Amino acid sequence: MENTNIKLMLKLQSWDPLGYGIGFYETENIDVLQAVHELNDRSVLAKRIQSIYDNSFEELIPLSECDIMAQELLQIANTEICDL
């Protein structure tokens, strides 16, 4: 699980959805990491990601971008589970 969290955080830290700079979204990354562990549905996770950033910055990331990130995060999480 720890290795999975590291991989997920590295993926999130490399994402700059609002143009504020890499590494700017520490609190949001933690919230998204928790959501990845709670949700296994890509579209639901994408909406949660969008909501997390909207709540913090009052800016909507296009759902299509959130969907791509949700897919990538779930792929990392599910690959790690399958490797156990």
C-alpha positions in Angstrom: 0.0 0.0 0.0 2.8 2.4 0.9 4.4 1.9 -2.6 1.1 2.5 -4.2 0.6 5.8 -2.3 4.1 6.9 -3.3 3.3 6.3 -7.0 0.0 8.0 -6.7 1.5 11.0 -5.0 4.2 11.3 -7.6 1.6 11.2 -10.4 -0.4 13.9 -8.6 2.6 16.1 -7.9 3.5 16.2 -11.6 0.0 17.5 -12.5 -0.6 21.2 -12.7 -4.2 21.5 -13.7 -4.7 25.2 -13.0 -1.3 26.5 -13.9 -0.1 27.5 -10.4 3.1 25.4 -10.7 4.1 21.8 -9.9 4.0 21.0 -6.2 1.4 23.8 -5.4 -1.5 21.4 -4.7 -0.3 19.5 -1.6 -3.6 19.6 0.3 -5.6 18.7 -2.8 -3.3 15.8 -3.6 -3.9 14.3 -0.2 -7.7 14.7 -0.7 -7.4 13.1 -4.1 -5.3 10.2 -2.8 -7.9 9.5 -0.2 -10.6 9.6 -2.9 -8.7 7.0 -5.0 -8.8 4.6 -2.1 -12.5 5.2 -1.5 -13.8 5.1 -5.1 -13.2 2.6 -7.9 -15.4 4.2 -10.5 -13.5 6.5 -12.9 -16.4 8.9 -13.6 -17.2 9.3 -9.9 -13.5 9.8 -9.1 -13.2 12.4 -11.9 -16.1 14.4 -10.5 -14.6 14.2 -7.0 -11.2 15.4 -8.3 -13.0 18.3 -10.0 -14.9 19.1 -6.8 -11.7 19.0 -4.6 -9.9 21.6 -6.8 -13.1 23.7 -7.2 -13.5 23.9 -3.4 -10.0 25.0 -2.9 -9.5 27.4 -5.9 -13.1 28.2 -7.1 -12.0 27.2 -10.6 -13.4 24.3 -12.5 -10.9 22.0 -14.2 -12.6 20.5 -17.3 -14.1 17.2 -16.4 -12.3 15.6 -19.4 -9.0 16.4 -17.7 -10.1 15.1 -14.4 -11.3 11.9 -16.2 -7.9 11.3 -17.7 -6.2 11.8 -14.3 -8.8 9.5 -12.6 -8.1 6.8 -15.2 -4.4 7.1 -14.6 -4.7 7.1 -10.9 -7.0 4.1 -10.8 -4.7 2.2 -13.2 -1.8 2.8 -10.7 -3.9 1.7 -7.8 -5.4 -1.3 -9.5 -2.0 -2.5 -10.9 -0.5 -2.4 -7.4 -3.4 -4.4 -6.0 -3.0 -7.0 -8.7 0.7 -7.3 -8.0 0.1 -8.4 -4.4 
